Amino acid sequence: MSGKGFGQRQPSKIDKIIESAVRYCQKRNPEALDKIFDNLPVKLNKQVLYQFTKNLIQIKHQE
């Protein structure tokens, strides 16, 4: 049985996509990053792009 921790929020679809996008960006893998954004519906693409940009800015400020 997997331990999911009571009361812990499960990552949303957007959270998972953003994690992948940030990981691909950090690895400097633009082809993989393109695949993420090319295959999303427009509305979801905008949401992911907004959150992705926020995450990148936060990472940049931590460096």
VMD Tcl script that builds the backbone (N, CA, C; Angstrom):
set m [mol new atoms 189]
animate dup $m
set s [atomselect $m all]
$s set {name element resname resid chain x y z} {
  {N N MET 1 A 0.843 -1.187 0.000}
  {CA C MET 1 A 0.000 0.000 0.000}
  {C C MET 1 A 0.884 1.244 0.000}
  {N N SER 2 A 0.593 2.164 -0.841}
  {CA C SER 2 A 1.417 3.363 -0.913}
  {C C SER 2 A 1.001 4.361 0.156}
  {N N GLY 3 A 1.975 5.007 0.768}
  {CA C GLY 3 A 1.682 6.007 1.797}
  {C C GLY 3 A 1.501 7.369 1.167}
  {N N LYS 4 A 0.282 7.840 1.128}
  {CA C LYS 4 A 0.010 9.133 0.513}
  {C C LYS 4 A -0.137 10.238 1.541}
  {N N GLY 5 A 0.018 9.959 2.799}
  {CA C GLY 5 A -0.057 11.013 3.799}
  {C C GLY 5 A -1.428 11.643 3.889}
  {N N PHE 6 A -2.052 11.487 4.994}
  {CA C PHE 6 A -3.391 12.025 5.191}
  {C C PHE 6 A -3.377 13.541 5.138}
  {N N GLY 7 A -4.263 14.098 4.364}
  {CA C GLY 7 A -4.406 15.553 4.292}
  {C C GLY 7 A -3.419 16.251 3.373}
  {N N GLN 8 A -2.531 15.495 2.739}
  {CA C GLN 8 A -1.587 16.129 1.828}
  {C C GLN 8 A -2.233 16.302 0.460}
  {N N ARG 9 A -2.022 17.464 -0.120}
  {CA C ARG 9 A -2.592 17.775 -1.426}
  {C C ARG 9 A -1.857 16.995 -2.504}
  {N N GLN 10 A -2.618 16.372 -3.377}
  {CA C GLN 10 A -2.039 15.663 -4.514}
  {C C GLN 10 A -1.759 16.677 -5.623}
  {N N PRO 11 A -0.611 16.540 -6.310}
  {CA C PRO 11 A -0.308 17.489 -7.383}
  {C C PRO 11 A -1.351 17.414 -8.495}
  {N N SER 12 A -1.739 18.576 -8.980}
  {CA C SER 12 A -2.708 18.637 -10.079}
  {C C SER 12 A -2.000 18.337 -11.400}
  {N N LYS 13 A -2.790 18.198 -12.453}
  {CA C LYS 13 A -2.230 17.965 -13.782}
  {C C LYS 13 A -1.298 19.117 -14.172}
  {N N ILE 14 A -1.720 20.338 -13.858}
  {CA C ILE 14 A -0.886 21.505 -14.172}
  {C C ILE 14 A 0.423 21.445 -13.395}
  {N N ASP 15 A 0.356 21.085 -12.094}
  {CA C ASP 15 A 1.571 20.979 -11.278}
  {C C ASP 15 A 2.560 19.986 -11.889}
  {N N LYS 16 A 2.048 18.843 -12.340}
  {CA C LYS 16 A 2.908 17.812 -12.934}
  {C C LYS 16 A 3.539 18.298 -14.234}
  {N N ILE 17 A 2.759 18.996 -15.047}
  {CA C ILE 17 A 3.285 19.520 -16.322}
  {C C ILE 17 A 4.359 20.567 -16.046}
  {N N ILE 18 A 4.109 21.425 -15.071}
  {CA C ILE 18 A 5.084 22.474 -14.744}
  {C C ILE 18 A 6.381 21.864 -14.231}
  {N N GLU 19 A 6.272 20.844 -13.378}
  {CA C GLU 19 A 7.474 20.171 -12.881}
  {C C GLU 19 A 8.296 19.616 -14.044}
  {N N SER 20 A 7.624 19.001 -15.000}
  {CA C SER 20 A 8.327 18.472 -16.176}
  {C C SER 20 A 8.965 19.595 -16.982}
  {N N ALA 21 A 8.226 20.662 -17.185}
  {CA C ALA 21 A 8.736 21.789 -17.978}
  {C C ALA 21 A 9.963 22.407 -17.317}
  {N N VAL 22 A 9.907 22.601 -16.010}
  {CA C VAL 22 A 11.053 23.179 -15.296}
  {C C VAL 22 A 12.252 22.233 -15.388}
  {N N ARG 23 A 11.998 20.942 -15.222}
  {CA C ARG 23 A 13.076 19.942 -15.301}
  {C C ARG 23 A 13.728 19.970 -16.682}
  {N N TYR 24 A 12.911 19.998 -17.740}
  {CA C TYR 24 A 13.459 20.034 -19.096}
  {C C TYR 24 A 14.219 21.327 -19.355}
  {N N CYS 25 A 13.736 22.401 -18.789}
  {CA C CYS 25 A 14.422 23.688 -18.965}
  {C C CYS 25 A 15.786 23.651 -18.269}
  {N N GLN 26 A 15.807 23.106 -17.054}
  {CA C GLN 26 A 17.065 23.018 -16.320}
  {C C GLN 26 A 18.069 22.111 -17.033}
  {N N LYS 27 A 17.572 21.077 -17.712}
  {CA C LYS 27 A 18.441 20.167 -18.462}
  {C C LYS 27 A 18.782 20.735 -19.835}
  {N N ARG 28 A 18.205 21.878 -20.150}
  {CA C ARG 28 A 18.395 22.523 -21.456}
  {C C ARG 28 A 18.007 21.572 -22.588}
  {N N ASN 29 A 16.774 21.063 -22.473}
  {CA C ASN 29 A 16.253 20.136 -23.469}
  {C C ASN 29 A 15.041 20.774 -24.151}
  {N N PRO 30 A 15.289 21.682 -25.100}
  {CA C PRO 30 A 14.180 22.420 -25.716}
  {C C PRO 30 A 13.206 21.545 -26.503}
  {N N GLU 31 A 13.689 20.436 -27.055}
  {CA C GLU 31 A 12.775 19.565 -27.811}
  {C C GLU 31 A 11.711 18.970 -26.892}
  {N N ALA 32 A 12.119 18.528 -25.711}
  {CA C ALA 32 A 11.167 17.966 -24.755}
  {C C ALA 32 A 10.215 19.049 -24.251}
  {N N LEU 33 A 10.743 20.238 -24.065}
  {CA C LEU 33 A 9.919 21.366 -23.629}
  {C C LEU 33 A 8.885 21.713 -24.699}
  {N N ASP 34 A 9.291 21.706 -25.962}
  {CA C ASP 34 A 8.361 21.957 -27.072}
  {C C ASP 34 A 7.227 20.946 -27.094}
  {N N LYS 35 A 7.556 19.681 -26.840}
  {CA C LYS 35 A 6.536 18.628 -26.857}
  {C C LYS 35 A 5.454 18.889 -25.819}
  {N N ILE 36 A 5.851 19.398 -24.662}
  {CA C ILE 36 A 4.863 19.699 -23.619}
  {C C ILE 36 A 3.906 20.773 -24.108}
  {N N PHE 37 A 4.440 21.886 -24.572}
  {CA C PHE 37 A 3.599 23.020 -24.948}
  {C C PHE 37 A 2.842 22.796 -26.260}
  {N N ASP 38 A 3.389 21.999 -27.161}
  {CA C ASP 38 A 2.724 21.746 -28.440}
  {C C ASP 38 A 1.494 20.863 -28.305}
  {N N ASN 39 A 1.437 20.060 -27.258}
  {CA C ASN 39 A 0.367 19.076 -27.127}
  {C C ASN 39 A -0.706 19.447 -26.116}
  {N N LEU 40 A -0.714 20.678 -25.646}
  {CA C LEU 40 A -1.714 21.106 -24.677}
  {C C LEU 40 A -2.801 21.940 -25.339}
  {N N PRO 41 A -4.028 21.834 -24.840}
  {CA C PRO 41 A -5.073 22.758 -25.306}
  {C C PRO 41 A -4.669 24.199 -24.943}
  {N N VAL 42 A -5.152 25.149 -25.695}
  {CA C VAL 42 A -4.743 26.551 -25.541}
  {C C VAL 42 A -4.945 27.060 -24.109}
  {N N LYS 43 A -6.101 26.803 -23.525}
  {CA C LYS 43 A -6.375 27.307 -22.169}
  {C C LYS 43 A -5.390 26.719 -21.153}
  {N N LEU 44 A -5.161 25.417 -21.230}
  {CA C LEU 44 A -4.225 24.768 -20.318}
  {C C LEU 44 A -2.805 25.242 -20.585}
  {N N ASN 45 A -2.473 25.457 -21.856}
  {CA C ASN 45 A -1.162 25.955 -22.233}
  {C C ASN 45 A -0.882 27.303 -21.578}
  {N N LYS 46 A -1.866 28.189 -21.585}
  {CA C LYS 46 A -1.695 29.508 -20.964}
  {C C LYS 46 A -1.495 29.397 -19.463}
  {N N GLN 47 A -2.251 28.510 -18.811}
  {CA C GLN 47 A -2.109 28.321 -17.370}
  {C C GLN 47 A -0.727 27.772 -17.026}
  {N N VAL 48 A -0.294 26.781 -17.791}
  {CA C VAL 48 A 1.011 26.175 -17.545}
  {C C VAL 48 A 2.121 27.188 -17.798}
  {N N LEU 49 A 2.021 27.929 -18.872}
  {CA C LEU 49 A 3.043 28.921 -19.198}
  {C C LEU 49 A 3.156 29.982 -18.104}
  {N N TYR 50 A 2.017 30.423 -17.570}
  {CA C TYR 50 A 2.015 31.417 -16.490}
  {C C TYR 50 A 2.722 30.862 -15.251}
  {N N GLN 51 A 2.337 29.662 -14.819}
  {CA C GLN 51 A 2.939 29.055 -13.628}
  {C C GLN 51 A 4.412 28.716 -13.869}
  {N N PHE 52 A 4.718 28.245 -15.064}
  {CA C PHE 52 A 6.087 27.908 -15.430}
  {C C PHE 52 A 6.985 29.139 -15.330}
  {N N THR 53 A 6.510 30.247 -15.839}
  {CA C THR 53 A 7.272 31.489 -15.781}
  {C C THR 53 A 7.487 31.930 -14.335}
  {N N LYS 54 A 6.436 31.841 -13.518}
  {CA C LYS 54 A 6.574 32.181 -12.094}
  {C C LYS 54 A 7.626 31.307 -11.424}
  {N N ASN 55 A 7.604 30.014 -11.705}
  {CA C ASN 55 A 8.576 29.101 -11.099}
  {C C ASN 55 A 9.995 29.425 -11.539}
  {N N LEU 56 A 10.179 29.731 -12.804}
  {CA C LEU 56 A 11.513 30.068 -13.293}
  {C C LEU 56 A 12.046 31.343 -12.640}
  {N N ILE 57 A 11.179 32.307 -12.449}
  {CA C ILE 57 A 11.587 33.553 -11.784}
  {C C ILE 57 A 11.999 33.269 -10.350}
  {N N GLN 58 A 11.236 32.425 -9.645}
  {CA C GLN 58 A 11.587 32.075 -8.269}
  {C C GLN 58 A 12.925 31.351 -8.218}
  {N N ILE 59 A 13.154 30.422 -9.145}
  {CA C ILE 59 A 14.412 29.688 -9.181}
  {C C ILE 59 A 15.568 30.644 -9.436}
  {N N LYS 60 A 15.370 31.586 -10.358}
  {CA C LYS 60 A 16.424 32.559 -10.693}
  {C C LYS 60 A 16.779 33.413 -9.476}
  {N N HIS 61 A 15.787 33.798 -8.682}
  {CA C HIS 61 A 16.032 34.614 -7.502}
  {C C HIS 61 A 16.750 33.840 -6.406}
  {N N GLN 62 A 16.632 32.510 -6.412}
  {CA C GLN 62 A 17.289 31.681 -5.403}
  {C C GLN 62 A 18.758 31.477 -5.717}
  {N N GLU 63 A 19.141 31.667 -6.975}
  {CA C GLU 63 A 20.549 31.449 -7.367}
  {C C GLU 63 A 21.452 32.535 -6.869}
}
mol reanalyze $m
mol bondsrecalc $m
mol representation Tube
mol addrep $m
